[in-house]
Amino acid sequence: MALAGHPDALIVVGGDGMVSLGVNLLAETQTPLGIVPTGTGNDSALGLGIPFEFDAALAHLRAGLTVLSALSAAEPRPLEESVGALASPAAGAPAGAPGVRTIDLGRLSHAGGELWFASALSAGLDALINERANQMRRPRGASRYTIALLIELLRLRARTYSLVVDGVARKVDSVLLTVANNRSIGGGMLVAPDASLDDGALDLFIVAPVSRLKFLRIFPRVFKGTHSGLDIVELTRVHTVEVDAPDIIAYADGERVGPLPVTVTVAPGALRVLA
């Protein structure tokens, strides 16, 4: 219904859950997605450089819509010129000004069908925390996730994953496994600090088995992205990953997907965004 009238753009107001709805409506279409971040995590907005402050986010969106309007009104041009214009700010705008970008998405296949994600597939501790929180009726709000985190940390143990990474099968023991398109998950955890939304690749993030105490000691480093050099951290640039492990419910952009296994493939240039 949101696209029935062939809108110029689709604007979502909310967090990564709302962005996920927009992504799954607009993937592989020409309609761009605009984001006004008002949620808890807002990792998609963070990766796109969209400000969190409401008035600033609206100004950012208006600037992007102005560029979109100018592109729509322009005379038809050769394909290569049009593609270049999509990633460029309006004439006379400063470098880094809002415009219309084309970004990659993750295409996820599982027993229930297919879906798209902008930021990441979670299949480790972060997925377990989400699943635990969703099963809890009380308390409400952010404290529910804090309690879920504490419970899952007490239960922390490595899982054995069966992976097929770009056609190569392997098994790994891990406490945290993420397939990232964006730099961050969970409201600013920079799990893949060098990831890019438009590089045509995904980043496979694996944390090897570790004690609870060591995990708690190094965990704050993920918010600065300084964990990537640790010997227990593996970051690999990939294009397709199959992930399987028992008793894990996968999440994508914070939304429940279902039990593993899943297959994730990068879809270059699958989404236009106002950013």
ABEGO torsion letter per residue (X at the ends): XAAAAGBABBBBBEBAAAAAAAAAAABGBABBBBBBBABAAGAAAAAAGBBABAAAAAAAAAAAAAAAAAAAABBBBBAAAAAAAAABBBBGBBBGBBBBBBBBBBBBBBAAEBBBBAABBBABAAAAAAAAAAABAOBBEAAAAAAAAAAAAAABBBBBBBBBBGGBBBBBBBABBBBBABABBGGGBBABAABBAAAGBBBBBBBBBBBAAAAAAAAAAAAAGAAAABAABBBBBBABBBBBBBGBBBBBGGBBAEBOBBBBBBBBGABBBBX
